């Protein structure tokens, strides 16, 4: 076959063929220009810099969550510790945030007395004896595998109060008060413990006497138990059943600046706080 016959048999070159050949040479997909070629074209990929930024954001978020958890745990521990310290303070009333005490109300009972007096030594000996008796009583209750009456969530039912007589003396200059309460008690079950609610008060004196001035009952010791907010009177012997007794307690405390116990509040009238 001659060269002229071969040229005659070749297909004619069209503009479409020329465009496809040019696209193949340029390294593209070989698609003709148009909307389909744009859709099938290569898309930009996420760079390593973007990936690093995302990792930093995730790491920062995780660190902030851990820091928030740590701060929350520290706050809870501090609040629990503060409550324990406040509960352990069952001594004389303190000013705190409720106003300052002045004069004799701010001084301890033994203020102005020289150390080493016989009265101080006697009080120290009585405190040591009371602490020893308390430890022995706790060990006795542990041997019984029972909670003592003052550690239970509810008051014992061996006594029934019949009448309360309360007298208060209020001192507005330093927001303190002194109180005296007489409670008539009926004994339902024999017991040598008297347990009643009390919180944030300072007990000055406790007396227990039989009804109709038949005679007093000796008080071995008394103490505040802040864990359950009670005051406990321990007698030398058990109270007799079906008898009535009179419990007298003399105490003092602060007029609280919060909604607790005997508290105070104020209001403003014509620009004057009352």
LUMVEXFI-930228 format. One record per residue (C-alpha): residue number from 1; residue in one letter; x, y, z. Coordinates in Angstrom, 1 decimal. Example, Ala and Ser with C-alpha at 12.3 -4.5 7.8 and 13.67 -1.06 7.14 Angstrom:
<sites>
- 1|A|12.3|-4.5|7.8;
- 2|S|13.7|-1.1|7.1;
</sites>
This chain:
<sites>
- 1|X|0.0|0.0|0.0;
- 2|X|1.4|3.3|-0.9;
- 3|X|1.9|6.3|1.4;
- 4|X|-0.9|8.2|-0.2;
- 5|X|-3.4|5.4|0.4;
- 6|X|-2.4|5.2|4.1;
- 7|X|-3.0|9.0|4.6;
- 8|X|-6.4|8.7|3.0;
- 9|X|-7.4|5.9|5.5;
- 10|X|-6.5|8.0|8.6;
- 11|X|-9.5|9.6|10.3;
- 12|X|-9.8|13.3|10.0;
- 13|X|-8.4|15.4|12.9;
- 14|X|-11.2|17.3|14.8;
- 15|X|-10.9|20.2|17.3;
- 16|X|-12.0|17.9|20.1;
- 17|X|-9.1|15.6|19.5;
- 18|X|-6.7|18.5|19.5;
- 19|X|-8.1|19.6|23.0;
- 20|X|-7.8|16.1|24.5;
- 21|X|-4.2|15.7|23.3;
- 22|X|-3.3|19.1|24.8;
- 23|X|-4.9|18.2|28.1;
- 24|X|-3.0|14.9|28.3;
- 25|X|0.2|16.7|27.7;
- 26|X|-0.5|19.2|30.5;
- 27|X|-1.1|16.3|33.1;
- 28|X|-4.8|16.8|33.7;
- 29|X|-7.5|14.2|33.6;
- 30|X|-8.0|14.7|29.9;
- 31|X|-11.6|16.0|30.3;
- 32|X|-12.8|18.7|28.1;
- 33|X|-13.4|22.1|29.8;
- 34|X|-16.8|22.5|31.3;
- 35|X|-18.7|21.9|34.5;
- 36|X|-18.0|18.1|34.6;
- 37|X|-14.2|18.8|34.3;
- 38|X|-14.4|21.3|37.3;
- 39|X|-16.3|18.8|39.5;
- 40|X|-13.8|16.0|38.8;
- 41|X|-10.8|18.1|39.3;
- 42|X|-8.5|17.7|42.4;
- 43|X|-9.7|19.3|45.7;
- 44|X|-7.4|21.0|48.2;
- 45|X|-6.4|18.8|51.1;
- 46|X|-6.0|19.8|54.8;
- 47|X|-2.5|20.9|55.5;
- 48|X|-0.3|19.8|58.3;
- 49|X|-0.6|23.2|59.9;
- 50|X|-4.4|22.9|60.2;
- 51|X|-4.0|19.5|61.8;
- 52|X|-1.5|20.9|64.3;
- 53|X|-3.9|23.8|65.2;
- 54|X|-6.8|21.3|65.8;
- 55|X|-4.6|19.2|68.1;
- 56|X|-3.7|22.2|70.1;
- 57|X|-7.3|23.2|70.5;
- 58|X|-8.3|19.7|71.7;
- 59|X|-5.3|19.6|74.1;
- 60|X|-6.2|23.0|75.5;
- 61|X|-9.8|22.0|76.1;
- 62|X|-8.7|18.8|77.9;
- 63|X|-6.3|20.8|80.1;
- 64|X|-9.1|23.3|81.0;
- 65|X|-11.4|20.5|82.0;
- 66|X|-8.8|18.9|84.2;
- 67|X|-8.0|22.2|85.8;
- 68|X|-11.7|22.8|86.5;
- 69|X|-12.1|19.4|88.1;
- 70|X|-9.0|20.0|90.3;
- 71|X|-10.3|23.4|91.5;
- 72|X|-13.7|21.9|92.3;
- 73|X|-12.1|19.1|94.4;
- 74|X|-9.9|21.6|96.3;
- 75|X|-13.0|23.8|97.0;
- 76|X|-14.9|20.8|98.3;
- 77|X|-12.1|19.7|100.6;
- 78|X|-11.6|23.2|101.9;
- 79|X|-15.3|23.6|102.7;
- 80|X|-15.4|20.2|104.5;
- 81|X|-12.3|21.2|106.5;
- 82|X|-13.9|24.6|107.4;
- 83|X|-17.1|22.8|108.6;
- 84|X|-15.1|20.5|110.8;
- 85|X|-13.1|23.3|112.3;
- 86|X|-16.3|25.3|112.9;
- 87|X|-18.0|22.2|114.5;
- 88|X|-15.0|21.6|116.8;
- 89|X|-15.3|25.1|118.2;
- 90|X|-17.7|24.5|121.0;
- 91|X|-16.2|27.0|123.4;
- 92|X|-17.3|30.6|124.3;
- 93|X|-19.0|32.6|121.6;
- 94|X|-16.8|34.4|119.2;
- 95|X|-17.4|37.5|117.1;
- 96|X|-16.8|36.0|113.6;
- 97|X|-18.8|37.9|111.1;
- 98|X|-21.6|38.8|113.5;
- 99|X|-20.1|41.8|115.2;
- 100|X|-17.3|42.3|117.7;
- 101|X|-17.7|41.7|121.4;
- 102|X|-16.5|44.3|123.8;
- 103|X|-15.6|44.5|127.5;
- 104|X|-16.2|41.4|129.6;
- 105|X|-18.0|39.6|126.8;
- 106|X|-14.8|39.5|124.8;
- 107|X|-12.6|38.3|127.7;
- 108|X|-12.2|34.6|128.7;
- 109|X|-13.5|33.6|132.1;
- 110|X|-10.0|33.6|133.6;
- 111|X|-8.9|36.9|132.0;
- 112|X|-6.8|39.1|134.3;
- 113|X|-6.0|36.3|136.7;
- 114|X|-2.3|35.3|137.2;
- 115|X|-1.4|31.8|136.0;
- 116|X|-0.8|29.0|138.3;
- 117|X|-3.6|29.8|140.7;
- 118|X|-5.2|26.9|142.6;
- 119|X|-8.5|27.5|140.8;
- 120|X|-6.8|27.0|137.5;
- 121|X|-5.1|23.8|138.6;
- 122|X|-8.5|22.5|139.9;
- 123|X|-10.2|23.2|136.7;
- 124|X|-7.4|21.5|134.7;
- 125|X|-7.7|18.5|136.9;
- 126|X|-11.5|18.4|136.5;
- 127|X|-11.1|18.7|132.7;
- 128|X|-8.6|15.8|132.7;
- 129|X|-11.0|13.6|134.7;
- 130|X|-13.9|14.5|132.5;
- 131|X|-11.9|13.6|129.4;
- 132|X|-10.9|10.3|130.9;
- 133|X|-14.5|9.5|131.8;
- 134|X|-15.6|10.4|128.3;
- 135|X|-13.1|8.0|126.8;
- 136|X|-14.2|5.2|129.1;
- 137|X|-17.9|5.8|128.2;
- 138|X|-17.1|5.7|124.5;
- 139|X|-15.2|2.5|124.9;
- 140|X|-18.2|1.1|126.8;
- 141|X|-20.5|2.0|124.0;
- 142|X|-18.1|0.5|121.5;
- 143|X|-18.1|-2.8|123.4;
- 144|X|-21.9|-2.8|123.3;
- 145|X|-21.6|-2.1|119.5;
- 146|X|-24.1|0.8|119.9;
- 147|X|-24.0|4.5|119.2;
- 148|X|-24.1|6.7|122.3;
- 149|X|-27.3|8.7|122.7;
- 150|X|-25.6|11.9|121.6;
- 151|X|-24.3|10.4|118.4;
- 152|X|-27.7|9.3|117.1;
- 153|X|-29.5|11.4|114.5;
- 154|X|-32.6|11.7|116.7;
- 155|X|-33.1|12.5|120.4;
- 156|X|-33.6|9.6|122.8;
- 157|X|-37.2|9.0|123.9;
- 158|X|-36.5|8.1|127.6;
- 159|X|-37.5|11.6|128.6;
- 160|X|-40.5|13.7|127.7;
- 161|X|-40.5|17.5|128.2;
- 162|X|-43.7|18.8|129.8;
- 163|X|-43.0|22.6|130.1;
- 164|X|-40.4|25.1|129.1;
- 165|X|-39.7|28.4|130.9;
- 166|X|-37.3|30.6|129.0;
- 167|X|-35.9|34.0|130.0;
- 168|X|-33.6|36.1|127.7;
- 169|X|-31.5|39.2|128.3;
- 170|X|-30.5|40.9|125.1;
- 171|X|-27.5|43.3|124.7;
- 172|X|-27.8|45.2|121.5;
- 173|X|-24.6|47.1|121.9;
- 174|X|-22.5|44.0|121.0;
- 175|X|-25.3|41.7|119.7;
- 176|X|-25.1|39.1|122.5;
- 177|X|-27.6|37.6|124.8;
- 178|X|-27.8|35.5|128.0;
- 179|X|-30.5|32.9|128.6;
- 180|X|-31.9|30.8|131.3;
- 181|X|-34.2|27.9|130.5;
- 182|X|-36.0|25.6|132.9;
- 183|X|-37.4|22.4|131.5;
- 184|X|-39.8|20.1|133.3;
- 185|X|-39.0|16.5|132.3;
- 186|X|-41.0|13.3|132.8;
- 187|X|-38.9|10.1|132.9;
- 188|X|-40.3|7.3|130.7;
- 189|X|-37.3|5.0|130.9;
- 190|X|-34.4|5.0|133.4;
- 191|X|-31.3|6.7|132.1;
- 192|X|-28.4|8.8|133.3;
- 193|X|-28.2|10.9|130.1;
- 194|X|-30.1|14.0|129.2;
- 195|X|-29.7|15.0|125.6;
- 196|X|-31.3|18.1|124.0;
- 197|X|-30.6|20.2|120.9;
- 198|X|-28.1|23.1|121.3;
- 199|X|-25.7|24.8|118.8;
- 200|X|-23.3|27.7|119.0;
- 201|X|-23.9|28.5|122.6;
- 202|X|-21.7|28.7|125.7;
- 203|X|-23.1|26.8|128.7;
- 204|X|-22.3|28.5|132.0;
- 205|X|-24.2|26.2|134.5;
- 206|X|-26.4|23.1|134.5;
- 207|X|-28.6|21.9|137.4;
- 208|X|-31.0|19.0|137.7;
- 209|X|-33.4|18.8|140.6;
- 210|X|-36.4|16.6|141.5;
- 211|X|-39.8|18.1|141.3;
- 212|X|-41.3|20.0|144.4;
- 213|X|-37.8|20.8|145.7;
- 214|X|-37.2|17.2|146.8;
- 215|X|-33.5|17.5|146.2;
- 216|X|-30.9|17.9|143.5;
- 217|X|-29.3|15.3|141.3;
- 218|X|-25.5|15.6|141.0;
- 219|X|-24.3|16.3|137.5;
- 220|X|-21.1|14.3|136.6;
- 221|X|-20.3|16.3|133.5;
- 222|X|-21.9|18.1|130.5;
- 223|X|-20.6|18.8|127.1;
- 224|X|-21.6|20.0|123.6;
- 225|X|-21.5|17.5|120.7;
- 226|X|-21.4|19.7|117.5;
- 227|X|-21.6|16.7|115.1;
- 228|X|-25.3|16.3|115.9;
- 229|X|-25.8|19.7|117.5;
- 230|X|-26.8|18.5|120.9;
- 231|X|-26.0|19.2|124.5;
- 232|X|-25.4|16.3|126.8;
- 233|X|-25.8|16.1|130.6;
- 234|X|-24.3|13.1|132.3;
- 235|X|-25.7|12.3|135.8;
- 236|X|-24.1|10.3|138.6;
- 237|X|-27.1|7.9|138.7;
- 238|X|-30.1|7.1|136.6;
- 239|X|-33.3|9.1|136.9;
- 240|X|-36.2|7.2|138.3;
- 241|X|-39.1|6.1|136.1;
- 242|X|-42.5|7.9|136.5;
- 243|X|-40.8|10.8|138.3;
- 244|X|-40.5|14.4|137.0;
- 245|X|-37.3|16.5|137.2;
- 246|X|-36.4|20.1|136.5;
- 247|X|-33.5|20.8|134.2;
- 248|X|-32.0|24.3|134.5;
- 249|X|-29.4|25.6|132.0;
- 250|X|-27.7|29.1|132.1;
- 251|X|-26.0|30.0|128.8;
- 252|X|-24.9|32.9|126.6;
- 253|X|-24.4|33.3|122.8;
- 254|X|-24.2|35.7|119.9;
- 255|X|-27.2|37.1|118.2;
- 256|X|-26.4|35.6|114.8;
- 257|X|-26.2|37.6|111.6;
- 258|X|-27.7|34.7|109.6;
- 259|X|-30.9|32.6|109.7;
- 260|X|-29.8|30.5|112.6;
- 261|X|-31.2|30.3|116.1;
- 262|X|-31.6|33.8|117.7;
- 263|X|-30.7|36.0|114.8;
- 264|X|-31.0|39.7|113.9;
- 265|X|-32.1|41.6|110.8;
- 266|X|-32.4|45.2|109.8;
- 267|X|-34.4|47.5|107.5;
- 268|X|-34.1|51.0|106.1;
- 269|X|-36.8|53.6|106.8;
- 270|X|-36.5|57.2|105.5;
- 271|X|-32.8|56.7|104.9;
- 272|X|-32.2|55.3|108.5;
- 273|X|-31.2|51.8|109.2;
- 274|X|-33.2|50.2|112.0;
</sites>
